[in-house]
Amino acid sequence: MNIAYFLLPKSRIAYLYDDFTFRQGLEKMRNRGYTAIPVITREGQYAGTVSEGDFLWRLLSQEDTRHPLSMKELEGLQIRDILNRKAYPPVRITVSMEELLNSAMQQNFIPVVDDLGNFTGIVTRKDIIR
């Protein structure tokens, strides 16, 4: 079976650019109700996935917790600064169903890239199960 059948194309999903500010990323995730969202470069390359936890851990990692960063100060922080590049590894569109299922067991969506590493969309665990 071809995984293109399960693919939600980039044009139909929300994603962040790696140069978005911390606040822009957090607001987009909140507005969409996502707990994790793909991140791409302006050139269309998959950069990784950022999660609620990545935002939270960045906020909690402040050295002086008595004076947390304000939203204005967070404007200087970009998504690429908090990005977890190891979580949510992408698969190629030519991946086998067995490999796709193995990925789906570890994460709730699987980013899909073409042979050049360009982000093409995602496959959700829900769509595979359905």
C-alpha positions, 0 to 999 in steps of 0.5 A: 500500500502506498503511504500517499493514500494517508498523506495530509498535504502541507497545504492542509495542515498547520506548521511553523517556520523556524524563524517564527518568534516564540510567541508566534509559535505558541499562539499558532499552536494554541489557536489550532489546539495542537500539542506538537507541530511541524517546523520547516525552513523558509526553503521548505526543508523539514527542520523538526517538530516543536511541542508544548513541552519544548515551550514549557521547558524553555520557559522553565530553564530561565536561570533566575526563576524570580524574574521570568521572561516577559512576552516582549523578551520572548520576541527575541527567541525563535522557534529554531532556538527551542526546536527538538530536532530528534523528536518526530523523525521524518520518513520519505514518501517511499517508506514501506507500510511496516516502517510507517507503522513502526513510526506511528507507534512512537509518535502521533503524526509522522512528517513526510519529506521528499528525496530532497528533504522538502516537507510534503505533509504528515501522516497521522496515527489516527488516519492509519488506524482508520 
